[in-house]
Amino acid sequence: ENMGNSGLGYYVDRLGVVSAAIGAFFDDLATAGKDDKVVLATLTDFGRRIRENGNRGTDHGTAQAMMMVGGALNGGQVYGTFPGISDSDLYLNTDLKMTTDFRLPYSDLVRNFLGNPNTDFVFPGYTGGDSMGLFPTDLIFKNGFD
């Protein structure tokens, strides 16, 4: 869907709905004492281009946004590197450059939250990288499973 020149209001409204739902979900988890046992990870399937198209909207882009929420995360911060928006910073002169492979934070989740070192089963052929530091190092199954 092309966002058009009025797309920002719709987008902001939708993010408000998502934010309220995630907040309510984690409030319920916290009430039950389980907020450190759940991580919600979401990834958009595409980003948006920096420049407007001929209809004053934005087309699908390359880099996308990812968000993780949970009591077990080293949260309250943004991970990754902003690539910049000058012409020389853009991918194909139109899109934000992807600076973090989406498999890296998911691999961190699999290894350091779920305790499975075999991320190659989840992402065949992906050699990955070091931990992004998303989770405390003493976290893995410290209280077992409920």
Buried (B, 14 or more C-beta within 10 A) or exposed (E): EEBBEEBEEEEEEEEEEEEEEBEEBBEEBEEEEEBBBBBEBEEEEEBBBBEEEEEEBBBEBBBBEBEBBBBBBEEEEEBBEEBEEEEEEBBEEBBBBBEBEBBBBBBBBBBBBBEBEEBEEBBEEBEBEEBBEBBEEEBBEEEEEE
